[in-house]
Structures are given as structure tokens and as C-alpha cells.
Amino acid sequence: MLCISQLSSDSDGEPVPGSIDAVLVQTGNDGRSWTGLDSDTASAAPLAIPEAHCKKCPLLTDCFGSELSHPLWELPRISARRFRDLSAFSLEVAEVPGDGLTAAQRRNWECVVAGGPGVDGPALEAELSAIQLPVYYLDFEAGLSPKP
């Protein structure tokens, strides 16, 4: 086993201030070994504080994202300030109030609350009825040439 006092002591055997050896003495680790240091520092992970930038973190699900079905990070283009305001209620989209959201965020929120996709029926009907039949299209995959 590697003795830390060999790494961080002065010529008199006293711990150098700020060294690992000095930390071991302050924490009462009289074993003065790496094993003792591991046990001193092996505590539970600190409480995670959700922020808007957590969306890009690879550890998101380790902190608080694994049990959320629709976390606040799903809301499109949510600002840090708005995220902080909404996270005071909950990290689940369905549990936050829908007022004060942008149009895109509001559509997303409504879909989550309703539990399904959002379809604007009248707008879709208007678009489909504007199509003049018969409709033709060119399928490029069906018309490949024999030569590459």
C-alpha cells in the first residue's frame, strides 16, 4: 500500500499545508493511507440542482431524469429564467402551469397534458381540402437507371 506521508510530507515528516496528507490529518484519518482517504470521501452524491443547461449533460438521467416521463427540458427553447420559475413547481411538464409559455411550449405542454399528439383539426382539413385531385408525384426510387 502506498503511504501518503511519503508524497506530501516535508523533510521533518510533518504534513505540508494543503497537501493530501494534511487533509488526512484534519479528517482524523490516522491510517494515513489511500484506503482511508477513499472511505473519508466516499459519501453520497450531492443533491442535484436542476438548471436549464442540464439538458445537454450525459448524467441527466443519473441526477433526476430517469423517473420523469416528460421532463421540463422537453419544452422547446426554454430560457434559464423560465426553467427556474417552472422547476419551482415540478420537473414534470404535466405538473407545471401552462400560462406564460411561448406558443411552441404551450403546444408541447398541451400534448403532454392531453396524453397524445396535437393535431389542429380545422387547419389540417383546410390544407387537405385545398389539394386538387388527381395528385401526381415522381417516385425516384422506382425509376433507377440500370447503371450506377
WOPEWO-V650655 format. One record per pair of residues at least 6 apart in sequence whose C-alpha atoms are under 8 Angstrom apart, sorted by the first residue. I is the first residue (numbers start at 1). J is the second residue. Records with the same first field share a line. If there is no record, write none. Layout:
I = J ; J
//
This chain:
1 = 33 ; 34
2 = 33 ; 34
3 = 32 ; 33 ; 34
4 = 20 ; 21 ; 32 ; 33 ; 34
5 = 13 ; 15 ; 21 ; 32
7 = 21
8 = 15 ; 16 ; 19 ; 20 ; 21 ; 22
9 = 15 ; 16 ; 21
10 = 16
15 = 21 ; 22
16 = 22
21 = 32
24 = 30 ; 32 ; 37
25 = 32
27 = 40
29 = 36 ; 37 ; 40
48 = 63 ; 64
50 = 87
51 = 80 ; 83 ; 84
52 = 73 ; 78 ; 79 ; 80 ; 83 ; 84
53 = 80
54 = 60
55 = 73
60 = 66
65 = 71
68 = 91 ; 92
69 = 92
70 = 92 ; 93 ; 94 ; 112
71 = 91 ; 92 ; 93
72 = 83 ; 86 ; 87 ; 91 ; 92 ; 93
74 = 93
75 = 93 ; 105 ; 108 ; 109
76 = 104 ; 105 ; 108
77 = 105
78 = 105
86 = 96 ; 97
87 = 96
89 = 95 ; 96
90 = 96
93 = 109 ; 112 ; 113
94 = 109 ; 112 ; 113
98 = 106 ; 109 ; 110
107 = 118
110 = 118
111 = 117 ; 118
//
